[in-house]
Amino acid sequence: MTRFFQWTAGILFAGAILAGCGGAEGGPVDNGNGENNNLREHEVEVAPVERRDFERTFRGTGSLIPKEEASVRALAGGTLDVVNVDIGDTVSEGDVLFRTRQVDAENSVRQAEAGLKSAEARLAQLRAWSRDEEIDSARARVRQARTRHQRASDERERMRVLFERGSVSPSEWEEAQAAADAAESELEAVQAQLNIAERGPTAEEIAVAETEVERAEAGLAQARQALEDTEVRAPYDGVITGRYAKAGDFINRGQDVVRISALEVLEAEMHIPERFAGIMETGLAVNVRLDTHDLTREGTVVAVNQAIDRQTRTFEIKVHVPNEDLSIKAGAFGVGEFVLPAQRDVLGVPHEAVIEREGEHYVWVADNGEARRVYVRLGERAEDFVHIREGLEEGQQVVVRGFGALAEGDDLVIAARD
């Protein structure tokens, strides 16, 4: 009787152990995803590797900045007479933005104009030389100077004789000598003028006069430019996005006064993964979403950097986004969705078949009833499928459920998919 009870207890104990371990006949197992799917051990669901079409899209992000933006600086130092704009104002190319004091510049222009007129008159006189009139006048002056020189010479000789006799003082004798020398110098000067009058102005003299005219013209141009620089105009159509001074402030040449931005076209700089380098080109359409403005605009790729950043493995592109209505504020954050040419008739598997571990991707393949691990290189995703660039062939069966406890070479039981 005792043996019977011991034998019965042993059978019940063994059955309890089998039940607790989940036997091969229907015990639940975990598929590796944390779900109890009521599959038997090594019982899996599979799906074929088949050809599909994949629409290729990806996203890039960047802040939208004005295509053209500049700090407008003072071209001339001085007191600001007027600042015509404030932040938010729309301006057109050529509009006067601000003006500095003009009085000094206007005076410089008038002085330069007078200097030019004088130089032009001198040149005109030389070019229109009146020979007969000038010669007659010069000859008359020479005759008068010669007469004075003769008188002074005679007086000097008379005073010399008297000085030698002791009849005049040394100072009187020196005075007579000085008068004779002065008369001689005068005669030489008027004689030179007569010579010039007789021969007319030389080419060198006319060239010097022409140079003076050119110098005066340059001085006038410089003065007029300085006057023009007191008014600073908008370099292009845009919006004032900064103002740093007001009327009455003293500013230096080169100091920032306002900032102007052309907002009709904004530009986003985005960094794109290296794998798209071969297909990214200018002219590609981009849908740019601006959540802060609750709108989407179609942009265009206008520049592609041909160099890839070795640290981030990305390359930079520029996307132009239209903003004719000025509804997008400069600096807004945008998300660009790129639609690339579709990949047609390429291999794909359900995305749940792909396992990622330590940066690598692999799938379990049912190979003649055995489990085999195959590493793959992925492409695009479309709905519930992923493009397989390398690693699989069409028609192979990949495990999509129940692979959590698999090991290389395990025997598989293929279950029907729901």
C-alpha positions in Angstrom: 0.0 0.0 0.0 2.8 2.4 0.9 4.6 1.7 -2.4 1.4 2.4 -4.4 1.1 5.8 -2.8 4.8 6.6 -3.4 4.5 5.6 -7.1 1.4 7.7 -7.5 2.9 10.8 -5.9 6.0 10.5 -8.1 3.8 10.4 -11.3 1.9 13.5 -10.1 5.1 15.3 -9.2 6.7 14.6 -12.6 3.5 15.8 -14.4 3.6 19.0 -12.4 7.2 19.7 -13.5 6.3 19.1 -17.2 3.3 21.3 -17.0 5.4 24.1 -15.4 8.0 23.9 -18.0 5.7 24.3 -21.0 6.0 21.0 -22.8 6.4 20.6 -26.6 2.6 20.0 -26.9 1.1 23.4 -26.6 2.9 25.1 -23.7 3.1 28.9 -24.3 6.4 30.4 -25.2 7.6 34.0 -25.5 8.5 35.2 -29.1 11.1 37.6 -27.9 8.9 40.6 -28.1 7.4 40.2 -24.6 4.2 38.7 -25.9 2.8 35.2 -25.2 1.6 34.0 -28.6 0.6 30.4 -27.8 3.1 29.1 -30.3 4.9 25.9 -29.6 8.6 25.9 -29.1 10.4 26.8 -32.5 7.0 27.2 -34.1 7.2 30.4 -36.2 5.3 32.3 -38.8 7.1 33.3 -42.0 6.7 35.6 -44.9 8.3 35.5 -48.4 10.9 37.9 -49.7 9.0 39.5 -52.5 9.3 42.4 -54.9 7.6 45.7 -54.2 7.6 49.4 -55.0 8.9 51.8 -52.4 8.3 55.6 -52.4 11.3 57.2 -51.0 11.0 60.1 -48.6 13.1 61.5 -45.8 13.1 64.6 -43.7 15.5 67.5 -43.0 15.3 70.4 -40.7 16.6 73.9 -40.6 15.8 77.5 -39.7 14.5 79.7 -42.5 16.7 82.8 -42.9 16.4 85.6 -45.5 18.1 84.9 -48.8 19.4 88.5 -48.6 20.1 90.3 -45.3 22.4 93.2 -44.5 23.2 95.8 -41.8 23.0 99.2 -43.5 25.8 101.4 -42.2 26.5 105.1 -42.3 28.6 106.2 -45.2 29.4 109.5 -43.6 29.9 110.4 -40.0 27.9 113.1 -38.2 24.6 113.8 -36.6 21.6 111.9 -37.8 19.1 114.4 -39.2 16.4 111.9 -39.9 15.7 108.1 -39.7 12.8 107.4 -42.0 12.1 103.7 -41.1 11.4 101.5 -38.1 11.3 97.8 -37.6 8.5 96.1 -39.6 8.5 98.8 -42.3 8.5 97.6 -45.9 10.9 99.5 -48.2 11.7 99.5 -51.9 15.1 99.7 -53.5 16.3 103.3 -53.5 14.2 104.6 -50.6 16.1 106.9 -48.3 16.5 105.1 -45.0 18.4 107.8 -43.0 20.3 111.0 -43.5 23.2 112.7 -41.7 23.9 116.5 -41.4 24.5 117.9 -44.9 25.7 121.5 -44.3 29.5 120.8 -44.3 29.2 118.6 -47.3 27.2 121.2 -49.2 29.9 123.9 -48.4 32.6 121.6 -49.7 30.7 121.2 -53.0 30.5 124.9 -53.5 34.2 125.4 -52.8 35.1 122.6 -55.2 32.8 124.2 -57.9 34.6 127.5 -57.5 38.0 125.9 -57.8 37.0 124.1 -60.9 35.7 127.3 -62.6 39.0 129.1 -61.8 41.1 126.2 -63.3 38.8 126.1 -66.4 39.2 129.8 -66.9 43.0 129.7 -66.7 43.1 126.8 -69.3 40.7 128.7 -71.6 42.9 131.8 -71.4 46.0 129.8 -72.4 44.1 128.0 -75.2 42.6 131.3 -76.6 45.9 133.3 -76.4 45.5 136.9 -77.9 49.0 137.3 -79.4 48.9 140.9 -80.8 47.3 142.4 -77.7 49.5 140.6 -75.3 52.7 141.5 -77.3 51.8 145.3 -77.4 51.1 145.4 -73.7 54.3 143.5 -72.9 56.4 145.8 -75.1 55.1 148.9 -73.5 56.0 147.5 -70.0 59.5 146.7 -71.3 60.0 150.3 -72.6 58.9 151.7 -69.3 61.1 149.3 -67.3 64.1 150.1 -69.5 63.6 153.8 -69.0 63.5 153.3 -65.2 66.5 151.0 -65.3 68.5 153.6 -67.3 67.7 156.3 -64.8 68.6 154.2 -61.9 71.8 153.2 -63.5 72.8 156.8 -64.2 71.9 157.7 -60.7 74.0 154.9 -59.3 77.0 156.1 -61.4 76.6 159.6 -60.2 76.4 158.5 -56.6 79.5 156.4 -57.0 81.5 159.4 -58.1 80.2 161.5 -55.2 80.9 158.7 -52.7 84.5 158.4 -53.8 84.9 162.2 -53.3 83.3 161.9 -49.9 80.3 164.1 -50.8 77.7 161.5 -49.9 77.3 159.1 -47.1 77.7 155.3 -47.5 73.9 154.8 -46.9 73.1 157.1 -49.8 75.5 155.2 -52.0 73.9 151.9 -51.0 70.4 153.2 -51.6 71.4 154.2 -55.1 72.8 150.7 -55.8 69.7 149.0 -54.5 67.4 151.1 -56.7 69.5 150.3 -59.7 69.4 146.5 -58.9 65.6 146.7 -58.5 65.2 148.4 -61.8 67.3 145.8 -63.5 65.2 143.0 -62.0 62.0 144.7 -63.1 63.4 145.0 -66.6 64.3 141.3 -66.7 60.8 140.3 -65.6 58.9 142.3 -68.1 61.3 141.2 -70.8 60.5 137.6 -69.9 56.8 138.4 -70.1 57.4 139.9 -73.5 59.2 136.8 -74.7 56.2 134.7 -73.5 53.8 137.0 -75.2 55.7 136.8 -78.5 55.9 133.0 -78.5 52.6 132.2 -76.7 52.0 129.5 -74.0 54.1 126.3 -74.4 52.6 122.8 -74.6 53.9 122.2 -71.1 52.1 125.2 -69.7 48.8 124.1 -71.3 49.4 120.6 -69.9 49.9 121.9 -66.4 46.6 123.9 -66.7 44.8 120.8 -68.0 46.1 118.9 -65.0 44.8 121.6 -62.7 41.3 121.3 -64.3 41.4 117.5 -63.9 42.4 117.8 -60.2 39.6 120.3 -59.6 37.1 118.0 -61.3 38.2 115.1 -59.1 37.8 117.3 -56.0 34.3 118.3 -57.1 33.4 114.7 -57.7 34.7 113.7 -54.3 32.8 116.5 -52.6 29.6 115.6 -54.4 30.0 111.9 -53.4 30.5 113.0 -49.8 27.2 115.0 -50.0 25.4 112.0 -51.6 26.8 109.7 -48.9 24.9 111.7 -46.2 21.7 110.0 -47.6 21.7 106.2 -47.4 19.2 104.3 -49.5 17.7 100.8 -49.4 19.9 98.4 -51.5 16.9 96.2 -52.4 13.3 95.6 -51.7 12.8 94.3 -48.1 11.6 94.7 -44.6 13.4 96.6 -41.8 14.3 94.0 -39.1 16.5 96.1 -36.9 17.0 99.8 -36.0 20.0 100.8 -33.9 20.0 104.7 -33.9 17.5 107.6 -33.9 17.5 111.2 -35.2 19.9 113.4 -33.2 22.4 110.6 -32.4 26.0 111.2 -33.5 27.3 108.3 -35.5 30.6 107.4 -37.0 31.3 106.4 -40.6 30.6 102.6 -40.9 28.3 102.4 -37.9 25.2 100.2 -38.2 22.0 102.2 -38.3 19.3 99.8 -39.6 19.0 96.2 -40.8 17.1 95.2 -43.9 16.0 91.7 -44.9 14.6 90.5 -48.2 11.8 88.2 -46.9 10.1 87.3 -50.1 12.4 84.2 -50.4 13.6 82.4 -47.3 16.5 79.9 -47.3 16.9 76.9 -45.1 20.2 75.1 -44.6 19.6 71.4 -44.0 22.0 68.5 -43.4 21.3 65.4 -45.4 22.5 61.8 -44.7 25.4 60.6 -46.8 23.3 57.8 -48.4 21.3 60.4 -50.4 24.4 62.1 -51.8 24.1 60.4 -55.2 20.5 61.5 -55.8 20.3 65.0 -54.3 20.4 67.7 -56.9 19.3 71.3 -57.4 15.7 71.7 -58.6 14.4 69.0 -56.3 11.0 69.8 -54.8 10.7 69.9 -51.0 7.5 70.2 -48.9 8.5 72.5 -45.9 6.3 72.3 -42.9 6.2 75.2 -40.4 4.4 74.0 -37.3 4.6 77.4 -35.6 2.8 79.0 -38.6 0.6 76.0 -39.2 1.3 76.0 -42.9 3.3 74.1 -45.6 5.2 75.6 -48.5 6.7 73.9 -51.5 10.4 74.7 -51.6 13.2 74.0 -54.0 16.8 72.8 -53.6 19.0 75.5 -54.9 22.5 74.4 -53.7 24.1 71.1 -52.8 27.5 70.9 -51.0 29.7 68.4 -52.8 31.7 67.8 -49.6 30.5 65.4 -46.9 31.2 66.2 -43.2 33.5 63.4 -42.0 32.2 63.8 -38.4 28.4 63.7 -39.0 28.5 61.8 -42.4 26.1 64.4 -43.7 26.2 67.1 -46.4 24.6 70.5 -46.5 22.0 71.7 -48.9 20.0 75.0 -49.3 16.3 75.1 -49.9 14.5 78.2 -51.1 11.0 78.7 -49.7 8.7 81.3 -51.3 7.3 83.9 -48.9 5.7 86.6 -51.2 2.9 87.3 -48.7 5.5 87.7 -45.9 3.5 85.4 -43.7 6.6 83.4 -42.5 8.9 85.2 -40.1 12.6 85.1 -40.5 14.2 82.4 -38.3 11.2 80.1 -38.2 12.0 76.4 -37.8 11.0 74.2 -40.8 10.8 70.5 -41.5 11.4 69.6 -45.1 10.0 66.4 -46.5 11.8 65.2 -49.6 10.1 63.0 -52.2 12.6 61.1 -54.3 12.1 59.0 -57.3 10.4 55.8 -56.3 12.3 52.5 -56.2 10.4 50.0 -58.4 10.4 46.2 -58.3 12.9 45.8 -55.5 13.1 43.2 -52.7 11.1 43.8 -49.5 10.1 42.1 -46.3 7.6 42.9 -43.5 9.3 45.3 -41.1 8.7 43.0 -38.1 11.1 40.5 -39.6 14.1 42.8 -39.1 16.0 42.7 -35.9 18.5 45.4 -34.9 21.4 44.7 -32.5 24.5 46.9 -31.9 23.9 48.9 -35.1 23.5 45.9 -37.3 20.3 44.4 -38.9 19.5 40.8 -39.5 16.6 38.4 -40.1 15.9 34.8 -39.4 15.4 32.7 -42.6 13.7 29.4 -42.7 16.2 27.4 -44.7 15.0 23.8 -45.4 13.3 23.8 -42.0 16.2 25.2 -40.1 16.7 28.7 -38.6 19.5 30.7 -40.2 20.6 34.2 -39.2 21.2 36.5 -42.3 22.6 40.0 -41.9 21.0 42.5 -44.3 21.4 46.1 -45.5 18.2 48.1 -45.4 16.7 50.7 -47.7 13.5 52.6 -47.5 10.3 51.8 -45.5 6.9 51.8 -47.1 3.9 51.1 -44.9 4.7 47.9 -43.1 7.5 46.8 -45.4 11.2 47.6 -45.6 13.4 47.5 -48.7 16.3 45.0 -48.5 19.3 46.3 -50.4 21.6 43.3 -49.7 21.5 39.9 -48.0 18.3 38.2 -49.3 16.9 36.7 -52.5 13.4 36.7 -53.8 11.3 33.8 -52.6 13.2 33.2 -49.3 11.1 32.8 -46.2 11.8 35.1 -43.3 10.5 34.6 -39.8 8.1 37.3 -38.8 6.8 35.8 -35.5 8.3 33.5 -32.9 12.0 34.2 -33.4 12.6 35.2 -29.8 14.1 31.9 -28.7 15.7 30.9 -32.0 19.3 29.9 -32.3 21.3 29.1 -35.4 20.3 25.7 -36.8 17.2 25.2 -34.7 14.5 23.1 -36.3 11.4 25.1 -37.3 7.8 24.3 -37.3 6.0 26.7 -39.8 2.7 27.9 -38.6 0.0 29.4 -40.7 -0.2 33.2 -40.6 -3.3 34.8 -39.2 
